[in-house]
Amino acid sequence: MQATAEHLIRQDRPATAGAARWWVWLAVLLTLPSLIPLLATAGALLRPDAEIIGHLWRYVLPQVAGNTFWLLLWVGAGTAVLGTALAALVSLCEFPGRRLFAWLLVLPLAMPGYVLAVAFIGLFDYSSPLAGWLRDGIGWQLPEIRSRAGLVAVLTLTLYPYVYLVAREAFASQGARAMEAARALGMGPWRAFWRASVPMARPWIAGGVLLVLMETLADFGAVSAFNYDTFATAIYKAWFGLFSTDTALQIAGVMLLVLLALVGMEVVTRRRQAFTAIGTAPAARRPLGRRGWWATAACSLVVLLALLLPLGQLGWYASGHLADHDTRYFASIRNALSLSAMAAALTTAAAFVIALAARERPGPLTTTTTRITTLGYGLPGSLLAIGLYVPVASFSTWVFERHGIELLLEGGLLLLLVAYGIRFLAVAHAPVSGGLLRIRPSLVEASRSMGVTGARQLCRVHWPLLRGSFATAALLVFVDTMKEMPITLMMRPFGWDTLATRVFELTSEGEYARAALPSLAIALVGLVPVIALTRRRGNAA
Amino acid sequence: MRKLLLPAAILFALSACSGQDTAPATGDAAAPSAGESADTGADGQGDGLVVYTSRNEQLVKPLFDRYTEETGVEITYMTDKAPPLMERLKAEGSRTPADVFITVDAGNLWQAANMDLLQPIESEVLEANIPDNLQDPENRWFGLSVRARTIIHNPERAPASELSTYEDLADPKWKGRLCLRTSGAVYNQSLVATMMATLGEEETERVVRGWVDNLAAAPMANDNAVIEAIASGRCDVGITNTYYLGRALKQDPELPVTVFWPNQAEGGRGVHVNVSGAGVVKHSDQPQAAQAFIEWLSGGTAQELFAGENLEYPANPEVPMAELIQAWGEYRQDLINVSQAGAMQAEAVKLMDRAGYR
């Protein structure tokens, strides 16, 4: 009997080890494109321009570093609190309108940060009709919107869904048992929430906040609307103002250090802990009674500020320029949809490979692949655009001039999709790796012992358990690609104009009101998959 | 998720279709003049011209269509900001599909020439149509429209008699009354750059510091916001390009904001002007056709469309300006060659950083 068991194990080990190695190699292969912009940055570090750096060091970087720090701190705290609180309300409590808000609260995801920033300034700035009316009517002066507080509000309202989505997933999937155990130990509902639910959801919340921080670091649209200088605006200053792409890449090197620090902090939060679900019984929601109306009011306020007001503002502006609407809009919408769908599918698949490799073969190699592939989300898209396009195109030119061979690497969809992947892999990786965390190793071992391995294991064990995470990942990448501007501008093939490139063309000449129509289209087209997905999942939960 | 896969697959298919849509378009472009060598169709390059431009599509598309109508030459174009387009041209090198580069701001044009992306063109037509100060001294680019960056004011709160020069806005009498766009705006960079060329670095820095001290509110993200701030009484004066005010007045003729032409006194240097312009890409494989297109852009039809549509001033002095802006009257330009703005731009940015102009 023992001999048979040993025999089984011996047979089993090499097979799984082989499969794992295969995943690791695939993950390493997927890491290679991400290395190109990183190497471009490293290369630039070897070519410092002492004069420009001296200038930036003295007059620009101190303020930029301080600004970036405070922005990351406040937006991180704001989204962590808002996202977690809203997620806890809709998944652990019962109040009027809960089912509606469960999916309504995801929708601000479709609203690009730069659009909300312009909308907020248009609504609340000194020269806005509202501010004028308050000033003349009741002598009340609105506080300055173009301030750090105003910017934090805007970024928090656009980015909290990243935390909300993953925290809701975590609260829903951790099951009722943990909470029940805490209550059985004599804790009140609040203490049980703090001592059991939140700690068990912590890696998800931290992962969501990390995404928010990366997006904040990379944001150019919203910060420049507020004239708030961060590392991202310093990059533009170096490139557009001082004509030095090398310096721009060097500043990106500094941003990479900030990013690594952020990632390091997130890693510390999940060290040596297990977060697998205990059973799958859904948590019973706690009725809030009369106090429930407060929850309704809070959720309504968020939806109003983050979604309805800006949509209304855009609609009002757009209504003045409906003549701009022509058949080319359909092409732009179709292009935006196809690019987003392709980017979502490919990036999610790549994220799964990288997360699975790291799970099957934890170690320095897979940790490195994960780190490298997820850094792109913290860098401004424009920088990735030059960091990828320029080396690839220069290489093709070199090959063509030397050997007369046309490589056709750029100018097609391939490079554009690769660039989206580099930029957004982190977004897909967070939910997918979070989902993998919930799968108990014993489950995988059990299936293996029953002879379910390889592709069959993926289909029968991983897929059913990860479906939700895949959907979340694909959704996030889809919406992010929809909103993306600089990479699309630089790398789209001829004829692949999208809604975002239309927004660019209009705003680049100061036609903000006319840019409302394509902006509204981005938000509305982005809303469709968000609604479809969240409603379905909401009903299933 | 399975339900999500189906649309994804459909979108894949769709995208494949639209990928094919663009190919025949370039094929058609090649059809009319089949005699010439057909180039690789995939990069959008046929016998038509390929334009890289940072200008608004709504603005340039009618021009391109008109040119195609008149000459049969198809035009394919790619929009992006000027600096990425330049990086793109540089990296593509001899393989670039682009023939013509069109952008705003003399600083960008200067930089494109400086990066050796444009080729000099000898053209009697362009020399005749475009004044000397609006073109590259080495003929690598030519201004096509003039954008005056001037003082705008609320005539009630800041009567014209109170105004004189850009430098005067640094005077303490304007404390808390001035609104400016950010120093990141390339038009402010070129204004300060030309001031440096005329006044010298020290004096310019003093002026810029004075402006910063006089600001009524933090610098604004765009010229529209400056106009709105003056209209709403937040400040009394500002500096913007005239066409932004033209557009605003088109929407609301009652706006209490108007133009003041500074530095017009005898010996004064005149109103700061910038240009939008074009050049032939160095590695264009049809430079004659590219040059012909730019020459056409400097002529009557195109100039009226080009400048009129966006309420800019035509670069060709023979072409009348749009009606709305005629009301602001004639002004004397700063005749310094606009390429100076490019040569000094980086220094101007540093100066504004030092002066605390954000």
Interface residues (C-beta under 8 A of the other chain):
Chain A: H55 Y59 V60 I121 D125 Y126 S127 A131 G132 E144 R146 S224 A225 F226 N227 D229 T233 Y236 K237 W239 F240 G241 L242 F243 S244 T245 D324 A331 R334 N335 L337 S338 L339 A341 M342 A344 A345 S382 A385 I386 Y389 V390 P391 A393 S394 S396 T397 F400 E401 E406 L408 G411 G412 L413 R467 F470 A471 A474 P486 L489 M490 P493 F494 G495 W496 D497 T501 R502 F504 E505 L506 S508 E509 G510 E511 Y512 R514 P529 A532 L533 R536
Chain B: M1 K3 L4 P7 A8 L11 F12 L14 S15 S18 G19 D21 T22 A25 T26 T40 A42 D43 G44 S54 R55 N56 E57 Q58 L59 T76 M78 T79 D80 K81 P83 P84 E87 R88 K90 A91 E92 G93 S94 R95 P97 V104 Q111 N114 T182 G184 V186 Q189 A217 A218 P219 M220 A221 N222 D223 N224 A225 E228 A229 A231 S232 R234 Y244 R247 N310 Q345 A346 V349 K350 D353 R354 R358
